[in-house]
Structures are given as C-alpha cells and as structure tokens.
Amino acid sequence: MVRGEVFMDVKLMHRQGASIREIARRTGLSRVTVRRILSRVVPKAYGPRSPRPGKLEAYVGHLETALALKPEVRATVLYEQIAGLGYGGHYEAVKRWVRGRRREETARRRACVRFESGPGVEAQIDWKGPARGLLQHDAAVAVYFFRFVLAWSRRRWTLVVPSLKLAPTLAGLRWALEQAGGVPQRLVCDNPKTLVLRPKPHLVLHPAFADCCRHYGVEPAPAWPYSPQRKGKIERSFQDLEQAGVLDRTYESLGELQAAVTACDEQHAGRLHGTIGERPGERFERERAALADLPAVAFDPRVPELRKVFSDCCVSYGAAFYSVPYRLVGSKVVVKADPLGDGIEIFAAAELIARHTRVPKGQTSLIEEHVAALRRPRVDRLPQRGSTTAPVGAAPAAPRPRSVVPWPRTLDVTQRPIEEYLVATGGAL
C-alpha cells in the first residue's frame, strides 16, 4: 500500500526532473509502481475494512446473560461454559470481551449528570469522624460532626455529636431543621445502619428515622450504595474543618468546640461560592420562603429503653445507676436519655417518675424521697392486718390499733413455806 505522503513525494520528484529510475531508487518502489503513481491524479483512498464476524459473536448473548446474573464471574468460567456449547476460539478473546464489558459497567456507574435542585427542594446530611484529641480533659474521647446542607443555597449547619447512634443522629436532624427555620421537600443521606436497615433497591428504613421524617413532612431519599456523587454538595464539604484548623487544636469543652465549628459555618455562609457564584448566606435568605413550616411540636429523638428495677430501688443505664420510687421494685420502667445533654427521665407507663443528671460509670444518682420511707425502723414498715369479713364492694375497714402491753418493771412473787414443797415432793428435796 502506497501512503499519501509517498504519492506526493513521487509527484514532486518528477516535477523536479527526476527520471522514473531515479525516483524508484530514492523511494524503494518499483518502476511499475512509480509509473502507476504518476498516471493518477489523486492517491487511492483506503477506507476501514468491514468487520468480519468472529468465532465469539455467536456466544455473546450467553456471556451477557451470565454476567448479568453474576457480575463477578471469572472469564475462565465463562470460557469453559461456551466451550461446552461448541466455542472453538481462544480464551484470550473471551478475556478481552469480559474486560471491555466491565470497563463499560464501571464507567456507567461513575458517570453522572450534574443537576441543581430548586429552592427548598432538597437537603443533604452526612457525618465525619471519629475525631479524637480535641478535648483537653480527656484526649481519648471521640466526637463526630453532623452536617446539614441545603442543596440550592449551599447554606449549612454543623453539630458536634457524641456518637453516630440513632438518637444523636435524630437529635442532630431536629436541631438542623430548627436552625434552618423550615423543612425541605427531600432529604438525601447515605446508608448508615442507624438509619437504613436495607439499602436500595430493596429499601428498608429504620422505623424511628421513618417516624422522624413523617413527623416533619420530609421525604427520605437515601442514595444508592457506592454513589457518592448523589451527595456531591456535601460529600467533600468537611475539608474546610481541616483547612480552617478546627481539628488542629484542643478545646476545654464540647461547647467551645461547637462554637469553633459554628464560626466556620458562618465564614462559609459569607464567602463567595465558586459553583453558584453567590454567597450561601444571601442565597439562603431567598430560599427560606420556599421551606415548609416546622410542626408545632418538635420530634422527640430519645430512644426508649426498657429496664428492670433492682431491689435497691435503682435501674442500670450506661453502667451507672439511677433511683426510682421503691414501690416499683421488681417492675419494668422506660428510660429516656437526652442524646445531646446530661438529662435522663424515667417513666412508668406514661407517668414521669424520676429525673436525673447523668453520672459517671459505676456511680449512683439517688433521690432521697424515693427511699425515704425505707429509712424508718423495719417494724414500723410492717403491713397492718385489717378485717377480712367486710362485705363485697364495701370500703376496706381501717386497721385496728395495735394494743401494746407494757412489761412490768417489778414482779410480785408469792412466798410459800418450805413445808408445802416437802409435801408436794413426798418429803424429798
């Protein structure tokens, strides 16, 4: 095949006066070829060859079905399957085909179309942590950062929480909605086990999380697994905590750490955003009107936990002990702890029976009025026996007062003569 540049060279040398023999010597072509080139006006065009069906074409349908049923199947297994069906080609062809299909599938999963939601339509939540060494009193304490971002305005709020358990997460969501002053239509989140029991396509939400979303009227929309781009507006937003140096110092308390995180959010609200070209704080003022109103009653994020009352009138919670009225010994009560504070409330059915402040592990929080009646002498606490002959439906009779016979201080002993004893004993003493 003579390339286009060779054609032009032969034409140029011929115009310069070179003979056919000389041109053949310089280019390495035969004189017949040189004459053929000189007789043409334009070089011959060579197009792509039409593809010819290979040996693997007849088995592509089987391979696609096998990959759809089991995406992680090895190429060697697929080769053995189609070889049993009559495939006579080489294994390398099967391997190249499988590699190409998996490359396309990876690209399909990673590919996304950037989109912007309208005002008040969507919010995204995410977490970062654990972060240790931030508290001066105990460097081993781990803290987490819960973040809530409105998708349209990019306005965000961050809360320091002690853990990623269900109660702190729901408390953080309630706090963020109160900070925003309204409720968006949709809430996009990841798939933590505390909120999502089973991810898409067979989505099952935690009942408490579903109740919280239903209470506020927001649609929960967990992202598909392994698709962080669905939460792109919040996925990498935590980098500002490191860039601002919030994680590079220590704090005296959680309140001081929360103040530093809030200051970082306020700086972000007043800084020009590179994507939307506006300041999130100013844009949020326009989005606020598009948010739905908050319900009149805030959602209770505390998770009720059932506990049995021990004989010492206490229940165990968090490796500490909290007292309840002694009349509940042996029964079961419900404990609700504030996930963001130190308050603990204990209920018997729907009745609030005790309020405590959280104490360290191994210690006891005792309310004196719960056990005051037990500090009397035990004889005064014995039940009084009442009448058992009262008619049915009648009020129980008042217990009869106990008659106490005083023990005499002196005893009168009758003195008898010794002769009477001798007679009684037959004369023998």
Summary of the structure (lengths in Angstrom):
residues: 429
radius of gyration: 43.8
end to end distance: 155.7
largest distance: 182.2
contacts: 1085
relative contact order: 0.07
helix: 38%
strand: 18%
